[in-house]
Each structure stands twice: as structure tokens, then as C-alpha cells.
Amino acid sequence: MEEHDVNVCVPGEREQMVLEKLQSTLNRAFRHVPFHQERMREKGVDPSRVDRIEALAAIPFMERRHLSENYPYGLFAVPLRDILRIHTAPGTGKNPTVTGYTAQDLKLWQEIVSTALAHAGVGQDDILQISLDRGLANWGRDYKQGAEAIGASVIPNTLLSLEKQLMVLRDYRPTVLVTTPSYAIRLVQHVADRGVDGRELALRTVVMVGEATDDATRDLLERRLSAVTWQHYGLTEVPGPALAFECESRNGLHVNDDHFLPEIVDPANGANLPRGSAGELVLTTLSTRAFPLVRFRTGDRARILEADCACDCRLTRIEWLPGRTDDLMVVRGVKISRSQLDQILCRALGFLPQQREFFVTRHHGRPFLEVRVGVGDELFSDEIKVLENRVQSVKEAVEEDYGVPAVVRLQEPRLFS
Ligand SMILES: [Zn+2]
């Protein structure tokens, strides 16, 4: 674990290190990415003159729509020949999110994930199973590499049926499970339905990713599975998981601020909030080469915790709060935008229905994206048949784009709220 413990500098030195990394990120972004250059020029920011961290506040935010607008490679800060891996994830605009990694970036992500897992006590005696939906498949790869780097035996990512998952838990005896809270809850219900006592399983650690969770849920998971839960926070855009993680105190998440600079802003006006206030988490990358993010608005709610943690690590600690500051829905850790769903409807149906509603619903405890489309009396029955076929194509498009299951229903207009 020592090799992951990089927090040896005193606060003054640490601030200087963060400033130097920030200067280097801003300079690189300015020189190599026209998007960043234009925005800094507009605000009169000369990155070579940034001499304190607070100067960052003069630079405009990056939002998810900018990732879509610069599709596919517009935000890369290195030439493609230096890119070793390209990840694509469901976007929230009209295009997928495309991110790249240099060799150095891949090594960095491996280190970031290893650090987070090591803080959850994962070591080389562990068997670690990854169970993530298709929409979070990239994270699955990152967890695999991070866990392998600390010598754990890894069962790589496949989201199994609950029965098969239970079989894996019983027969392969993983000690660590990396999954979303939604899947863990379903698993707990299934384990109880099958009359299995959590103490019969070897599982002792559940790493929860993709969604914020509450104490009651954690308590239930821990009691039923006889395991300890750990929260990891990541972004599919940065790109990577575990950039904030719980240490052994499990009292807030430490942001890996050797590599990410967190800010908390007022989501309404973008102003930086005083330490301790709840607001929107904004992140700037300090180390990634290929895909720098400068003041990226995450849409996640958090606050910075003031008091030092009981552990000896001095990384900034945040409380990850439920809910979002934007209108994205989160289904099994995958972010989905309503405006993009409108586009899918339009494409599949040939028109945008006046009445439409989107929900996250559960069926037998499984979260689904539910789409309700209003159909009026003006349609003849054969037209309804045609519509029903098209509805099927909406379902397929949503599942294809996001990798999460969807149900689409036609509904009488009077039933809309
Ligand atoms: Zn701590």
C-alpha cells in the first residue's frame, strides 16, 4: 500500500505541486486544443501567467454538451499516433463520448484504481469479481487492470443473471464484488429469496460505483451479505472510475487530488461556494495527457468536508450527495438525458409526441428506463399497429445507445400528469 501513498507533502508543498500541475494542464490544453484556447482567449486568461490556483475561476466551465460538440477527437490534446486506447461511452448529447489514453494515461488510471481498491483493503489474497452493465463496460476494464496491478485474482466484467451470480459467489468464492448499488440490492433480495445466509459466502467487500447511495441501503447490504461496502466515485467522461474513494474510515470520499482538482460551485450561477457548502462538483484533471478536462461540470452534488479524516491521508474529502444538479437520469450508473431521448423518439417514430414522459422504474427490483408515449384517439387501429412496431424500435435504440434495459409504453393522453 505504501507505493500508492503519495500524500507525503506538507500543505504548502502540496499546494505548490497542485499549482504546477494545473499550470502544465492549462498550457497543454491551450496549445493543443482549439476549444480550450478560444475559451481562455475570450476571458483574457494567459495560462503561462496563472500563478495561483484561484485563477482557475476565470476560465469558463466545460459541460457535457462540449464533449458532444467536439466529437470525436476535437478535445484530444495529443496527436492520434500517441493514443494507445480509445474509449467510447454513451453520451448525453447527440454523439457518444469519445476519450483517449496515452501509454502514460493508461498507467495513471491503473494506479488511480489500485489506490482506491487498496484503501478498501483489497490485496493479493483477494478474488475480485466485476459485475457492471454494458453502459459501464469501460470501467470494468479499468477495475480489471487496477485489481490485477495489486495482485488480486480477477473475474472480469460480465453482468450475470442473479442465479448465475449466486453460483459464482458460492463456487468461485470471490471476496470482493465491484458493482452498482442497484445490482447489489437485487442480489441481496435474490440471496434472501434463495434462503442463503450471507455468512456462508466468502464475500467481504462490496465496492459500489456509479450511483450515490444512502446509509440505510448500505446497512441492508452489509447485514445481508455479511460484507463491508465502499463507495467509489468516477466519471465516464474523464474517463475513469475511482477518482474519489472511501478510505478505511468510510466517512466521506477522498478525491485523488494528486490528479484531480475539485471545486464546489453554485449550480445556478457558477460561483465558487465556501468550503463546506453543498453544490455542484466541478473537476479539473491535473495529470491526464490525452484528454484534459478544465472545470468540467459533473452535475453531481457534493460538499467538501472540513475536518481532517481519521486516516493519515490528507487528500480532500467530499460527501457525495444524492440527486443531481442537471436533468440527467441515472439508470444503473449510466447517465441519460431527456433531450437525447427526445431525439431517439423523433428518429424512431418520425415525429416527436407531444406527450412523453421518462422515468426510472423498477421491475422485480431491477431498474429500467421507462418511456411513456401519448397516443390520442385520432389514430386508427392499423396506425396503432404501426406505432407499436416503432415503439419496439425506440426500445432497441435506447438499449443500443445506453446499454440499459428500457420499456416503452403507449399511453392514453388523459393518463399523463
Ligand atoms: Zn480518510
Residues whose N, C-alpha, C, O or C-beta is under 5 A from the ligand:
A	BS01	ZN	C247 S249 C309 A310 C311 C313
